[in-house]
Amino acid sequence: MLYMMLQLILSQYHFTNETSFVRQILPRLIRLLALVPRTSLILLPYLNSKVFIYPYIDIFIVRGIIPDRKRFLEYNSNQIYHTNILYSTSSPRSDLILLNKILIGNKSSIRRDLILIIRNNLDDYSYNEIVQTINQFELPEDYSYLRIQEYREDFYNLTQIQDLFQRARIIISMPTDILSHIVWCLPRTHIIEIIDKKITTDFYEISLQLGFHYWLVKTTKTNFIDGIDFRNLMMQVLINIDA
């Protein structure tokens, strides 16, 4: 029996942190599944209840990537595993692109009508400022179908995530692990990240690799969004929405 192990397979953090899971684990898993024999097995670390891999395994089954869950084993530290071949992989850009193609499937005809605002980490004042600014725009008739959708992730629902992120033309969010779900987005999605104090590159890098349009908004010294800056940025986004 062949066993293949993911690099960092013993780290629960990479399986229980959404951003790390999407950037580090899923692309490598896709690469390994594409290259190794179908007889190989995948060892997973001992996982607690807050995991993200099992819903994705079900997606891979639906997409025909794997036939069932039988190829996945939960690692037991008290057990000795014998392997003929040990597979590992880095995470090149092409792996994330492949993951995105598998996740979106055949969605070219989906109605993309949402301006998705992620409420996690976003204060009420900034949210109301964003909504008010967007509503003040007189959208051309071609874009009158766009509507604001608020999303707050209180529990993990991959079906809801898939629907909302694939329908989104524009996504607005503070830095939060929920933003890692942009791997579900279709081409030409616009990602607007609102940064307060610390600038991170996680979602910029995902956007860059997947060919999304990435925009950055900085908050004021009081950590609220600047309405004028956001309005100017939204004008640029709408001008380039089909770019």
Secondary structure, DSSP 8 states (H G I E B T S, - for coil): --EEE-TTTT-SHHHHSHHHIIIIIHHHHHHHHHHS-TT-EEEE----S--SHHHHHHHHHHTTSSS-GGGEEE--TTS----S--------HHHHHHHHHHHH-S-TT----EEEEE-TT--HHHHHHHHHHHHHS---GGGTT-EEEEE--SS--HHHHHHHHHHEEEEEE-S-GGGGGGGG--TT-EEEEEESS----HHHHHHHHHT-EEEEEEB-TTS-B-HHHHHHHHHHHHHTTT-
